[in-house]
């Protein structure tokens, strides 16, 4: 009986000891429990660093970049497109310069910073609710002018004030009076500019990108590059901005396989179910079908291969405009191997500038946008709002190259595991020859903010 009691006590002690050890593990070895996205993958995390999926292409790309010269027309700006702006280049207050906005539009419309006191009764604060007679909330997407004359004008005439919410994309792009289209162009391309301190930070980063020797940090990869070439790197003054759209939401919503194994696929499927509750149509298709249709976002590895195939090499100055990359540095490392002179805000900005951006995603994105506008070449890894906005503004103001990846063509190329580098390079260059920002006239239902000609620009 005494022996059994001692055994029981020993088992309890062992159980308590094991429990304490398990509870203490996160404190003793925090890296084992680091969440998705940190630099060092965890054996307990939902994701482990995938191996390169296109090893043969990566090896060939690395070798060719040491021997091949850049195509002569790679950095050349687009030729004159025969169009120019029809008018002279001339949370809003936190990001955009409100005074500039009002000044540019003063001859077209009167803009007030605050609601006049006599109309305070019409505000949400007064009603403490979104339901009020002066609010119009039924505006359809892309409504014609007639709809506003019939539904908004009577409210304005009755009360002297009207609030339209939501307002985004509520006015049609087609069959609009010329004066309305031109005013929209003036608002988007001339009146909207960032506040001075955002432009100041952006200009500082651009200056450092154009003068590599003046970078804030002398990183190990640049030292390696100096040794590899046998001389100090002399910047051409030109740089490419890559908007790497590869966050967790995008990866999950695409339902594609990104090489992280079964654990990653299951984790993304669970995340997808929580966010969209089975409403993601892509999940009905296989990875091969999705890639063949161009519906998978490009990984850092794949966008690196695209850039290398277009002719950019290890001396190319590359700025990474991105908020969060799914997988963190482990994903980006392959891209950094191809482009060791890759920079971002953290490597270029001063500590003081970084403090101004800390915890402010919108401000940080605005800085990236400003740098992107100044770049010689801009490319987005996948289509989206930032690419569309930049494509329109770069066409309107600069005639600078804006490369638009051919997602379907690239998806099919990456499915071909036996393709060699020369064939891959030829197919990429052929498929992207007419996708580098050449001016395209807007088609019906397309946005004037992405395709500013002919509504916002006049033919020479």
N, C-alpha and C positions, 0 to 999 in steps of 0.2 A: 504493500500500500504506500509506504514511504517512498519507494523507488518510483512508482507511477506519479506521485505528487511532484517529485524532483524533475522528472521528465517533462511534466506539464508546465512547470515554472520555467524550465529551460526553453521550451517551445515559445512561450509568451515573450520571454526576453529576446529571443532571436527575431520574432515577429516585430517587436517594437524597434529593435536595432535596424532591421531592414527598412521599416517605415521611415525612421529618422534619416537614414542615408538617402532614400528616394526624395524626401522633402528637401534635403540639403544640396542635392545635385545641382539644381539651377544656380545656387549661390557659389558652389565650388567650381563648377564648369559651365559658365553661362553660354559659351559658344555652342554647346551641344543643343541649346534650346533657343538659339537665335531665330527670329521670325524670317519669313520669306523676304528676300530682297537684300539681305546683308551680304557683305563681300564673301564671308566664309560660310558655305552651305552647312546645314546641320543634319546630323543623322536622324534627328527627330522632327525636322521641319518638313513642310509639304513639298519641298523642292530641293533637288540636288543639281549641281552644275552639270549641264548636258555636255556631251562631247561634240566636237565639230561634226556637222552633218555632211559637209561637202569637202572632205579632206583633200581629194585629188585637185579640185579647183583652187583651194586655198594654197596648196603647195605650188601649183603652176602660177598662180597670181603673184606669190611672193618672189618666185624666180624671175618672172617676166618684168616685174617692176624694177629690178636691178639692171636689166639689160635694155628694155624698151625705152625709147624717148616718148615724151608726151606728144600726142597729136598736135600739129601746129595750130589748129583752130580751136583747141580745147578751151583756152581762156579768152579767146576773142569775143568781144561783145556782139550782140545780135546786130545785123545791119539795120539801117533805117527802115522801119516798117511802113512808112508812108502815111502815118497818122500821128497826131499830136493833140494834147489837151486843148479843148475849145476855149478855155478861159485861162487867164494868167495864173501861174502858180502862186499863188499867194500862201457803278458808283463813281461819275464823270469827273468830279473835282479831284479825286484821288489819283486818277490815271491820266485823264485828259486835261489839257489846258483850257479851262472854261472861258477865260478872258479872250484868248485867241479865237475860240469858237464863236463867241458873240461878235467880235470885231470883224471877222471875215464875212459873217452873214448879215451885218447891220443894214445893208442896203436891200436885203431880200426879205427879212422877217425880223420882227422885234422879239428879242429873247430876254426873259426875266430870270434871275437866279432864284427868286422866292415867289410864292403865291401872294398876291396883294392881300392886305388885311381884310378888305371888304369881301374877299372870296374865301376866307378861312372856313366859313361854314360848309364849304363843299369838300373839305379834305377828309381823309380817312380818320385822322386823329379826332376830328370833331364828331364824326358819326360813330367812331370806335367799331366800325364794321366796313366790309368791302361793298355792302349794298347801299347805294345812294343814287339819287335820280340823275346826277351829272356824270355817272360812269357808264361807258359803253364797253361791254365785254363780249359782244357777239360778233366782232369783226372776223369774217372768214379769211383764210389764207389767200393772198394774192387777189384781194377784192378790187374791182374797178373803181374809177373815180365816182361813178354814178351811185355806188353803194354809200359812199361817204356823204354825198349830197343829200341822199334820202334818209340816212340814219343818224349822221353825226351833226350835220348843219342845223337841223331843228332843235337839238338839245343846246347847241351853242347859242342860237338865237333866243331861246327861252330863258336860259340861266346866265348867259354871258361867259360860261366856262364849261369845259368838258374834259373828261379823262378817258383815254382809250387804253385799255389793258386787256390782254396783252397786245403789244404793238409790233413786235418783230415779224417781218415778212407779211404784213397785213395789206400792203398796197402792191398791186400787180406791177409787173415789169413791162408788160406789153400794152400797146395801144394807149400810151400815156402822152399827154401834151408835151411838146418839146421843152417848154419852160419848167415843167415839173421834173422831167428827167435831168435837165441841166442843174437844177437846184440840188437834187439828190447826189449828183456827181460832185458838186461843190462841197456839200456837207461831208461826204465820205473821203474824198481825196485831198481836200484843202483845209477844211475847217477842223477836222479831227487831228490833233497832234498831241503827243504825250507831254506831261508836265515837265518843266525844265530839269529836275533832278534825275528823272528817268532817262531823258535824252543825254544828260551829262555822263551818267554811268555807261550807257550804251556807246557813246562816242569814245570814252576812255578804253573800253574793251576793243573797239574797232581799231583804235590807234595802236594798241599793243599787238593785235593780230597782224596789222600791216608792217609792224616793226618787231619781228620775233625776238631780236636781241634785247628788247626792253620788257620782256615778260616779267611778271612779278616773281615767279618761281623758276628756278633752274632745275627742272625735273630730271629724274634719272633717264627717262626715255630720250630726252634731248641730248644728254651726254652720250648715250649709246649711239644716237644718230651721228653725232660729231665724230666719234671714233670709227663708225662704219664707213663714213665717206672720206675720212682722212683730212677733212678741213672743216672750218666753221661753217655752219649752215647760214646761207645768205638768203633772206626772204625775198620773194618776188614782189611782196607788197599786196599779193592777191590771196584771197581765202574763200573757202566754201563753207556754207552753213548747212548742216544736216539737222533737220527736225526729225528726231527719232521717236516716232509714235509707237511705243511698245510698252504700255502699262498693263497692269493686271486685268483691268476691266476689258481692255481691247483683246487681250489674249484669251480671256474666258469667253467673251461674246463670239469670237471667231470660231470656236470649237475646233481649232486646228491643233495638230501635234507639233510641238516645238522642240522635241528631242529630250525632254526631261524625264522620260520613262512613264511607267504606269502610275507612280505616285503623283506626278505632276498632272497627268490627265484626270485622275480621280479628284484631285484637289480643285482643279479648274472647273470640273463638272459640278462639284458641290457648290462652289462659289457662284457659278452660273445659275444654278437652281435657286439659290437664296435670293439673288438679285432680280432675276427675270422670270422665275417660277415657270419654266417650261415654254416660254414664249420665244425662244431663240430657234429660228428655223434652220440655221446652219447645223445644229446638232443632229439633224436627220441625215446628214451626208457624211461620207467618209472623208478622211484627210486628203486622199488623192483626188476625189471629186472637187473638194473645196479649192485646192491648189490649182487644179486644171481650169477652174473658173475665175481665178484671180481673187479669191475671197479671203486669203490668209495674209495678215500683215507681215511685212518683211522683218526678219530678225536682224539684230546687229551684224551677224555673220553674213547674211544675204545682201544687206544694203552695202556692206563693205565690198563684197564681190562685184556688185553692180558698179560701184564707183571705180574699182580697179579695172574692170572691163572697159569702162568709158575712157580710161587713160590716166586717171589720177594715181599718183605714186606715193612712195614713202617720204617725199619732200613736200607733199601737199599740206598746206595749212588748213586744218579742218576744225570748225567750231561746232560743238555739240549743243544744240538747243533742245533741251528735254527736261521735263519735271521729274518724273520717276520712271526708271526702266525696270521692267519685270525681270527679276533675277539679279539686279544690281551689277556690280563690277565684274562678277563671274561671267555674265552675258556680254558685257562690253569689251572684255579683254581681247577677244578675237578681232574685234574691230580696231582696237588699239594696236594690235600686232601689225595690221596692214597699214595703219596710219599713225605712226609713233608721235607725230606732231599735233595730235588731236588735243583741243583745249575745250574748256567750258568756263562758266562763271567762276567756279571755285579756284581754278588754276590761274585765272587772269585778273580777277578783281582784288582790290586791297581788303584788308580786314574791316576797315570802316565802311567800304561799299557793300561788303557781304552782310554787315549788320543791318544796313538799310533794307536788305532784301529778305532777311531771315523771317521765316513764318509768313511771308506775304506772297502767296502763289500767283496772284494776279499781277502784282508789281514785277515779280521775277519773269513772268511770261511776257510782259510788256517790254522789258529789257531785251529779251531774246528776239522779240519781234523787231525792235529797233535795229539790233545788230544784223538781223536777217535782211532788213531793207537795204543796208549798206553793203552787203556782201556782193562779190563778183558773180557768184553762182549760188543758188538756193535749191535744195532738194529735200523733199519730205518722203520719209520711208513709206508712208501710206497716205491716201487722199484724206482730206479733212478740212475743217473750217480755217485753220491757220494757213494751210497751203492755198486754199481758194482766195483768201483775203490778200495774201502776199502776191499771188500770181496776178491779181487784178491791179494792185498798187504798183508793182514793179513794171508791169506793162504800161501803165498810165504815166509814170514819172521817169522811168529809167531805161527802158528797153534792155534790161539785164536778163541773163539766162535764168530760167526757173524750170528745172528738170522735173518732169512728171513721169514717175515710173510706170511702165506698162505692166500692170499687175498680172494680167492673164498670161502674157508672153513669158514673164519671169517665173510665174508659177509652174508653167509647163517645162521651162528649161531646168528648173531645180528638181523636177521629178525625174529628169533624164540622168540617171546615175552614171551612164557610160560616156557622156559628152566630154570631149577634151577642151582644154583652155582656148585654143585658137578658134574652135567652132563656137564656143560660148561667147567669146569676146566679139566675134563677127556678128552673131545674132543679136547681142545686146546693143551694139553700136548701130546696126541697121534698124532695129526696132525703136530706137530713141532719137533718131536723126531729126524727126519732126515733132519731138516732144520736149523742146528746150526753151519754151516761152515765146515761140513765134506767135505773132498777134493773130487771134482768131476772132472773127466777127460773132457777136452774140446771136444765138438762135432763140427761137420762141421758148418762153418760160425760163430761160437761163438768167442768172443774176447779173445786173450791170456792174456789181462790185467785183465779180470774178472776170467778166468779159466787158471791159469798159467801152470797146468800140462796137458799133458806131455812135452810141448814145452820148458818151462822155468825151469822145475824141473826134476831131475833124480830119478828113483825108487831105493830104497835101496836094 
